[in-house]
Amino acid sequence: MEDIGEIIRHTNMRDADAIEETKQRIKEIVRAKADYVRDIARMCEQMAEVLLTTIERSDFASAKRYCDLLVREGNNIASKGMDLRRDIEEAGYFTEAY
């Protein structure tokens, strides 16, 4: 996805229309990234349900695989969540300034 810092750096700060266009573009990017983080969270929730089912069935080999997947996606959500937080901070600074 696009880098908000780069978008801001390439915006003509003397052009009100360019600033408004950048604000809208930033909003769309942040929204898309937030949707992606939400989708990962939903996927983790579904995998956790499957994990619990495999444990109930005493299928520990499958439970281990689902647990590994859950850990990997948990790390992914943490990473993407931090990226999103950084983008939100940059967007906040830009919108407060302009």
C-alpha positions in Angstrom: 0.0 0.0 0.0 1.0 3.6 -0.4 3.2 5.5 2.1 1.4 8.4 3.6 4.6 10.2 4.4 5.5 10.1 0.7 2.1 11.3 -0.4 2.4 14.3 2.0 5.9 15.1 0.8 4.7 15.3 -2.8 1.7 17.6 -2.0 1.9 21.2 -3.1 1.2 22.9 0.3 0.3 26.2 -1.4 -2.6 24.6 -3.3 -5.7 24.3 -1.2 -7.2 21.8 -3.7 -4.1 19.6 -3.6 -4.2 19.6 0.2 -7.9 18.6 0.2 -7.2 15.9 -2.4 -4.3 14.6 -0.2 -6.5 14.6 2.9 -9.1 12.5 1.0 -6.5 10.1 -0.4 -4.9 9.7 3.1 -8.4 8.9 4.5 -9.0 6.2 1.9 -5.6 4.6 2.5 -6.0 4.6 6.3 -9.5 3.1 5.9 -8.2 0.4 3.6 -5.4 -0.5 6.0 -7.8 -0.6 8.9 -10.1 -2.9 6.9 -7.2 -5.2 6.3 -6.3 -5.3 10.0 -10.0 -6.0 10.8 -10.0 -8.8 8.2 -6.9 -10.4 9.8 -8.6 -10.1 13.3 -11.7 -11.9 11.9 -9.6 -14.6 10.4 -7.8 -15.1 13.7 -11.1 -15.4 15.5 -12.3 -18.0 13.0 -9.0 -20.0 13.4 -9.3 -19.9 17.2 -12.8 -21.4 16.9 -11.4 -24.2 14.7 -8.5 -24.6 17.1 -10.9 -25.1 20.0 -12.9 -27.6 17.9 -9.8 -29.7 17.1 -8.8 -29.7 20.8 -12.3 -30.9 21.7 -11.9 -33.7 19.2 -8.5 -34.6 20.7 -6.9 -33.9 17.3 -3.7 -32.4 18.6 -1.8 -32.6 15.4 -4.3 -30.4 13.7 -4.5 -28.2 16.8 -0.8 -27.6 16.6 -1.0 -26.6 13.0 -3.9 -24.2 13.7 -2.0 -22.8 16.7 1.0 -22.1 14.5 -1.2 -20.4 11.9 -2.8 -18.4 14.7 0.5 -17.3 16.1 1.8 -16.3 12.6 -1.4 -14.2 11.9 -1.2 -12.7 15.4 2.3 -11.5 14.6 1.0 -10.2 11.3 -1.9 -8.3 12.9 0.6 -6.7 15.4 2.9 -5.6 12.6 0.1 -4.3 10.4 -1.5 -2.6 13.4 1.7 -0.8 14.2 2.0 0.4 10.6 -1.6 1.6 10.8 -1.0 3.4 14.0 2.0 5.2 12.4 0.0 6.2 9.4 -2.8 7.5 11.6 -0.3 9.6 13.5 1.1 11.0 10.3 -2.4 11.7 9.0 -3.3 13.4 12.2 -0.3 15.7 12.1 -1.1 16.6 8.5 -4.8 17.3 9.0 -4.1 19.4 12.2 -1.6 21.5 10.3 -3.7 22.0 7.2 
